Amino acid sequence: MNPVVDGRARSRPLPSTSPNPTGITQILFRHRRDIAAFCIWLLVLASVVSWRRGVLYSGGLDSTVVLKAVIAVVALAAAFLFWRTSAVRRPLSLLPAVIVGLIVVISVVGAFTLGAVVPNAVLAVRIVILGATALLVLAGASTETAVATLLAAMAAVGLFAAVTGIGSIRHTGTQAGRLGGGIPALEPNELASLLLPPAIGLLALLMRRGLRLWPVLGVVVLAVLIGFTGSRTALAMLLIGALVALFVSGRVKRVVVIGVVVGLAALVALLSVTPLLSALVLRGEGISRLLSLNSRTIAWNAVLALPKDEASWWLGHGLSMKSIHVTHQYWATQVFDSSWFSSLAQDGVLGTVLLAVFAIGTLVLVVRSRPARPWALPLVVTLLIRSVVENGLIDSSATFVLFFIIATAVWPGRRAQRSADSARGMQPIDSVPSTAQAVSAR
């Protein structure tokens, strides 16, 4: 008998040859907004990270500067499209943007008084583009999506740079033995600054969710790479970030506490029986160089010695001032390596006061925000401590973008943001687990 004639055979479903409806296509479609935000941040990072080691932009045009500008504009256009296609465009607090804008304007005015408008106007426009891009992404997505995808993009760029930079580790000079970026060509400290925030984001997840394989593996990989960069500041901030995350996470699972104690004990044992600590802290350069913070205090003293009876002391010399002339040294100029002394030189006392309001206000508001505190406080504390010995708090940098997003999320206007997220059916916009989990998933 032909089985097709039989009713039971006809009613039996034939084997399906169509793709699994819950396969990769459905997953990509379901997370399309996250992927779009991630790609926008990749463009943003490509426009701000260094493409050439040891080169600081202080004016002029070349192919690299033009290409990075094009990428920044493309990222802005993509962010506008992201915002335009969002189901709900939530209102944001514009106070952080106003403060940053005032700082930039002060620096441009200071540069104008010194006749150096063009290069400083270019740098000011770059910061404006970065800020606008960040605001558009944040207005078109929840805070958790914006922060998590930015951290994921930082980790992706940092990991790729680290892998491609292994073969170019220098064996001589002041950077001997330190891991830098290959593609893009990042200095060791800049590579560490990209890898540190994602590691802290994963630590915040571990403190809240307990020890899980992928977040633990992610923290270990990122921590090892940070160690290979030889960045003392980043390693110290990793420890501080872990402690802050531990203390603000509320009820921590016992397995996490045991893991932290065991990890600290292993670290102390390692440092006690090996010369690793002295090699990392001194780098074979002597205690005097360490006490001068790798000669940073020389540049800082030069900034403090600038004439205080001139307009430039109050308005600054412009954003293009990346270094300062030093005396009684065998080198003529030195970079600031501090967001605060950079601010004092670039936008003067007025700009530095505004920066202090911006930084302290953000820290206080993060501490007061119960939902944001577990994930934002470790990031903000480490960013602010690093800002003392590293540039980037007001600059075309990943540090600026991350801090600016957190500030915009916690400054006045949170009720409007929360109601907009609720209307869209989102989780709380500053949910710690989903934020860190998105980082580990990428």
C-alpha positions in Angstrom: 0.0 0.0 0.0 1.2 3.5 -0.8 1.8 5.2 2.5 0.5 8.4 1.1 -3.0 6.9 0.7 -3.1 6.0 4.4 -4.7 8.8 6.4 -2.3 8.3 9.4 0.7 8.5 7.1 -0.7 11.6 5.4 -1.2 13.3 8.8 2.3 12.5 10.0 4.5 15.6 9.7 7.4 15.3 7.3 10.9 16.0 8.6 11.7 19.7 8.5 14.5 20.9 6.3 14.1 24.6 7.3 16.6 26.3 9.6 16.1 26.2 13.3 13.8 29.2 14.1 15.8 29.7 17.4 19.1 29.6 15.6 21.8 32.2 15.1 19.6 34.4 12.9 17.0 34.8 15.6 19.6 35.4 18.2 21.2 38.2 16.1 17.8 39.7 15.4 16.8 39.7 19.1 20.0 41.4 20.1 20.2 43.7 17.0 20.2 46.9 19.1 23.0 45.7 21.3 25.0 44.7 18.3 24.4 48.1 16.7 25.5 49.9 19.8 28.6 47.7 20.0 29.5 48.5 16.4 29.1 52.2 17.0 31.4 52.0 20.0 34.0 50.2 17.8 33.9 53.1 15.4 34.2 55.6 18.3 37.2 53.7 19.7 38.8 53.6 16.3 38.6 57.3 16.1 40.1 58.0 19.6 42.8 55.4 20.2 46.4 56.0 19.0 47.4 54.8 15.6 51.0 55.7 16.0 53.1 55.3 19.1 54.6 58.3 20.7 52.6 60.8 18.6 50.5 63.5 20.2 48.2 65.6 18.1 48.9 69.3 18.6 47.8 70.7 15.2 48.0 70.1 11.5 46.5 67.6 9.1 47.7 64.3 7.7 46.1 61.1 6.4 45.8 59.6 9.8 44.1 62.7 11.3 41.7 62.9 8.3 40.8 59.2 8.4 40.1 59.3 12.2 37.9 62.4 11.7 35.9 60.6 9.0 35.5 57.5 11.3 34.2 59.8 14.1 31.7 61.4 11.7 30.5 58.0 10.5 30.1 57.0 14.2 28.0 60.1 14.8 25.8 59.4 11.8 25.4 55.8 12.9 24.5 57.0 16.4 21.9 59.4 15.0 20.4 56.5 13.0 20.4 54.3 16.1 18.6 57.0 18.0 16.2 57.8 15.2 15.1 54.1 14.9 14.7 53.6 18.7 11.2 52.8 19.8 11.5 55.2 22.7 13.9 58.2 22.7 14.3 58.9 26.4 15.2 62.3 27.7 18.6 62.8 29.3 20.2 65.1 31.8 22.2 67.7 29.8 24.1 69.2 32.8 27.2 67.0 32.2 27.2 68.1 28.5 26.8 71.7 29.5 29.8 71.5 31.9 32.0 69.7 29.4 30.9 72.3 26.8 31.9 75.2 29.1 35.3 73.6 29.7 35.9 73.2 26.0 34.8 76.8 25.3 37.1 78.2 28.0 40.0 76.3 26.4 39.2 77.7 23.0 39.0 81.2 24.3 42.3 80.8 26.0 43.8 79.5 22.8 42.3 82.5 20.9 44.1 85.0 23.3 47.4 83.3 22.4 46.7 83.1 18.6 46.3 79.3 18.4 42.7 78.9 17.4 42.8 76.3 14.5 44.3 73.3 16.2 42.3 73.9 19.4 39.1 74.3 17.4 39.8 70.9 15.8 40.3 69.2 19.1 37.2 71.0 20.5 35.1 69.7 17.6 36.4 66.2 18.2 35.2 66.3 21.8 31.8 67.7 20.8 31.4 64.9 18.2 32.3 62.3 20.9 29.8 63.8 23.4 27.0 64.0 20.8 27.6 60.4 19.7 27.5 59.2 23.4 24.3 61.1 24.0 22.6 59.7 21.0 23.4 56.1 21.9 22.4 56.7 25.5 19.1 58.3 24.4 18.3 55.5 22.1 19.1 52.6 24.5 19.0 51.8 28.2 22.0 52.7 30.3 22.9 49.0 30.7 23.1 48.6 27.0 25.2 51.7 26.4 27.7 50.9 29.2 27.9 47.2 28.6 28.4 47.5 24.9 31.0 50.2 25.4 32.9 47.9 27.9 32.6 45.0 25.4 34.0 47.2 22.6 36.9 48.3 24.8 37.7 44.7 25.6 37.5 43.7 22.0 39.8 46.4 20.8 42.2 45.9 23.7 42.3 42.1 23.2 43.0 42.5 19.4 45.6 45.1 20.1 47.3 42.9 22.7 47.3 39.8 20.5 48.7 41.6 17.5 51.3 43.4 19.8 52.9 40.3 21.3 55.4 40.1 18.5 56.5 43.7 18.9 57.4 43.7 22.6 60.5 45.8 23.0 63.5 44.2 24.6 65.5 47.4 25.2 64.7 51.0 26.4 62.3 52.2 28.9 59.4 50.1 27.5 61.5 46.8 27.6 59.4 43.8 28.3 56.1 45.7 28.3 53.2 44.6 26.1 51.8 47.3 23.8 49.3 47.3 21.0 50.1 46.0 17.5 46.9 47.0 15.7 46.2 49.6 16.7 49.7 50.7 17.8 49.0 51.5 21.5 51.5 52.4 24.2 51.4 49.9 27.1 49.6 52.3 29.4 46.9 53.1 26.8 46.4 49.4 26.2 46.0 48.9 30.0 43.5 51.7 30.1 41.3 49.9 27.6 41.4 46.6 29.3 40.9 47.8 32.9 37.2 49.0 32.8 35.9 45.7 31.2 37.8 43.8 33.9 36.2 45.9 36.6 32.8 45.4 35.0 33.3 41.6 35.2 34.4 41.9 38.8 31.2 43.7 39.6 29.3 40.8 38.0 31.2 38.2 40.1 30.5 40.0 43.3 26.8 40.0 42.6 26.3 36.7 40.8 29.0 34.4 42.3 31.9 32.7 40.6 31.0 31.6 37.1 33.2 30.2 34.5 33.1 32.8 31.7 33.3 35.9 33.9 36.1 34.4 35.9 38.0 33.4 32.7 37.4 36.9 31.3 38.8 38.6 34.5 41.9 36.3 34.5 42.7 36.9 30.8 42.3 40.7 31.1 44.2 40.8 34.4 47.1 38.8 32.9 47.3 41.1 29.9 47.2 44.2 32.1 50.1 42.6 34.0 52.0 42.2 30.8 51.6 45.9 30.0 53.6 46.7 33.1 51.1 49.4 34.0 51.5 49.9 37.8 48.5 52.2 38.0 46.2 49.8 36.1 47.2 46.9 38.3 46.6 48.9 41.5 43.2 50.1 40.1 42.2 46.5 39.4 42.7 45.6 43.1 41.0 48.8 44.2 38.1 48.2 41.8 37.7 44.7 43.2 37.6 45.9 46.8 35.1 48.7 46.0 32.9 46.2 44.1 33.1 43.8 47.1 32.0 46.5 49.6 29.2 48.0 47.6 27.6 44.7 46.3 25.5 44.2 49.4 25.1 40.5 50.3 28.0 38.6 48.7 28.0 34.9 48.3 30.3 32.9 50.5 32.0 31.3 47.5 33.0 34.8 46.3 34.5 35.7 49.7 36.4 32.5 49.7 37.6 33.1 46.2 38.8 36.6 47.1 40.6 35.4 50.2 42.3 32.6 48.3 43.2 34.9 45.5 44.8 37.5 47.8 46.7 34.8 49.7 48.1 33.4 46.4 49.1 36.9 45.3 50.9 37.7 48.6 52.7 34.3 48.4 53.7 35.0 44.8 55.0 38.5 45.6 56.9 37.2 48.7 58.9 34.4 47.0 59.6 36.1 43.7 61.2 39.4 42.6 58.0 40.2 40.7 57.0 43.1 43.0 60.3 45.0 42.9 60.6 44.4 39.1 57.1 45.8 38.5 57.3 48.7 40.9 60.9 49.9 40.1 61.3 48.6 36.6 65.0 48.7 37.2 64.9 52.6 37.3 65.6 53.3 40.9 63.6 54.6 43.8 64.1 58.3 42.9 62.2 57.8 39.6 59.4 56.1 41.4 59.1 58.9 44.0 58.7 61.4 41.1 55.9 59.3 39.7 58.0 58.4 36.7 59.1 62.1 36.4 55.5 63.3 36.3 56.0 65.7 39.1 58.6 67.5 37.0 55.9 68.5 34.5 53.4 69.2 37.2 55.7 71.6 38.9 56.3 73.3 35.6 52.5 73.8 35.2 52.3 75.3 38.7 55.1 77.7 37.8 53.2 79.2 34.9 52.7 83.0 35.2 49.7 83.7 37.4 49.2 87.3 36.3 48.3 86.4 32.7 44.9 85.5 31.2 46.2 82.1 30.2 46.4 81.1 33.9 42.7 81.5 34.2 41.6 80.5 30.6 44.4 78.0 29.7 46.5 77.6 26.6 44.1 75.4 24.6 43.6 71.7 24.2 46.5 71.4 21.9 48.9 72.0 24.7 50.0 68.4 25.4 53.4 69.0 26.9 55.3 71.7 28.7 58.9 73.0 28.7 60.9 71.8 31.7 64.2 73.1 33.0 67.2 71.5 34.6 66.6 68.2 32.8 68.3 66.5 29.9 65.0 66.7 28.0 63.3 69.9 26.9 59.6 69.0 27.2 57.4 66.6 29.0 53.8 65.5 28.7 51.5 66.1 31.7 50.3 62.5 32.3 47.5 63.9 34.5 44.0 65.0 33.6 44.1 67.6 36.3 47.4 69.3 35.4 46.4 69.0 31.8 43.2 70.8 32.6 45.1 73.5 34.5 47.4 74.1 31.5 44.7 73.7 28.8 41.7 75.4 30.2 43.1 77.2 33.2 41.8 77.6 36.7 38.2 78.2 35.5 38.1 75.0 33.5 39.8 73.0 36.3 37.2 74.2 38.8 34.4 73.1 36.4 36.2 69.8 36.0 36.3 69.3 39.7 32.5 70.1 39.9 31.9 67.5 37.1 34.1 64.8 38.7 33.0 65.3 42.4 29.4 65.7 41.5 29.4 62.5 39.5 31.1 60.6 42.3 28.6 61.9 44.9 25.6 61.1 42.7 26.9 57.6 42.0 27.3 57.0 45.7 23.7 58.2 46.3 22.2 56.1 43.5 21.4 52.7 45.0 20.8 50.9 41.7 23.8 52.4 39.9 26.2 52.2 42.8 27.2 48.5 42.5 28.5 48.7 38.9 29.2 52.5 38.5 31.1 53.2 41.8 34.0 50.8 41.1 34.4 52.3 37.6 34.1 55.9 38.7 36.5 55.5 41.7 39.2 53.9 39.5 38.7 56.4 36.7 39.1 59.4 39.0 42.1 57.9 40.8 43.7 57.2 37.4 42.9 60.7 36.3 45.5 62.0 38.7 48.4 60.2 36.9 46.8 59.8 33.4 45.3 62.0 30.8 41.8 61.5 29.3 39.1 62.8 31.6 38.5 65.7 29.2 40.0 64.5 25.9 39.2 62.5 22.8 39.6 59.2 24.7 37.7 56.1 25.7 38.0 57.3 29.3 36.1 60.5 28.6 33.3 58.6 26.8 32.9 56.1 29.6 32.9 58.7 32.4 30.6 61.0 30.4 28.0 58.2 29.9 28.0 57.4 33.6 27.7 61.1 34.5 24.8 61.6 32.2 23.1 58.6 33.6 23.3 59.7 37.2 23.0 63.5 37.1 19.5 65.1 37.6 16.9 63.8 35.2 17.0 60.1 36.3 13.2 59.9 36.8 12.5 60.8 33.2 15.0 58.2 32.1 13.6 55.5 34.4 10.0 56.2 33.3 11.1 56.0 29.7 12.7 52.6 30.2 9.7 51.3 32.1 7.4 52.4 29.3 9.6 50.5 26.9 9.5 47.3 29.0 13.2 47.3 29.8 14.9 46.1 32.9 16.1 48.8 35.3 18.5 51.0 33.3 21.3 50.5 35.7 21.0 46.8 36.3 24.3 45.4 37.4 24.0 41.8 36.4 22.8 42.4 32.9 25.4 45.1 32.4 28.4 43.0 33.3 26.8 39.9 31.7 26.7 41.6 28.4 30.4 42.4 28.7 31.2 38.7 29.4 28.9 37.6 26.5 30.9 39.5 24.0 
